[in-house]
Amino acid sequence: MTQAAVNNAKVLYQLSVERAVVEKTDALIFLTPELLEVLENPTIDEKKKQEIIERVCALEEIPQIMVNFLKMMSHLGNCDMMRQIFDAYYQYWDEQNHIMRVQIIFADQPDEATRYEAEQLLQEKYPDYKIEMTESVDESLLGGYLIRGFHEEFDRSYEGRLRQLERKLTGR
């Protein structure tokens, strides 16, 4: 993620653009790839791009502040950064609102005790954060679970423990 994308994401946040508005705009832009192609096309007149942004955003009832942001990105030729900007915005928004989104990968369908153990591990490590989890299953873990998110990984899987044991035994 580029610093320019992070800076633009912070501008959106500081302008008090709600997350729901960014998500709606994100969906609009990336579910219609033709729109992004038009906005990135240097042969299309700037005025025409501005009109397209106005019309498309009006159909989806995108607030004017977001419309103006898109127009500015188009004017600056930064529409190719929109994916990075939106991702940086989501990350920054979560940080500012003390929300941690993590993925928990279980070796098989978890029982309540295992799920609770994973939740407690996160709550102890990050007591000031609201934890939002998504779950998936990966049988290659052999047992246990793996938590990914917030720039960290907690490996409580059997497969991970076998790797740790191997490193100790081989001196790596």
Stockholm file with secondary structure:
# STOCKHOLM 1.0

chainA/1-172         MTQAAVNNAKVLYQLSVERAVVEKTDALIFLTPELLEVLENPTIDEKKKQEIIERVCALEEIPQIMVNFLKMMSHLGNCDMMRQIFDAYYQYWDEQNHIMRVQIIFADQPDEATRYEAEQLLQEKYPDYKIEMTESVDESLLGGYLIRGFHEEFDRSYEGRLRQLERKLTGR
#=GR chainA/1-172 SS CCHHHHHHHHHHHHTTCCHHHHHHHHHHHHHCHHHHHHHHCTTSCHHHHHHHHHHHHHHTTCCHHHHHHHHHHHHHTCGGGHHHHHHHHHHHHHHHTTEEEEEEEESSSCCHHHHHHHHHHHHHHCTTSEEEEEEEECGGGCSEEEEEETTEEEEEEHHHHHHHHHHHHHTC
#=GC SS_cons         CCHHHHHHHHHHHHTTCCHHHHHHHHHHHHHCHHHHHHHHCTTSCHHHHHHHHHHHHHHTTCCHHHHHHHHHHHHHTCGGGHHHHHHHHHHHHHHHTTEEEEEEEESSSCCHHHHHHHHHHHHHHCTTSEEEEEEEECGGGCSEEEEEETTEEEEEEHHHHHHHHHHHHHTC
//
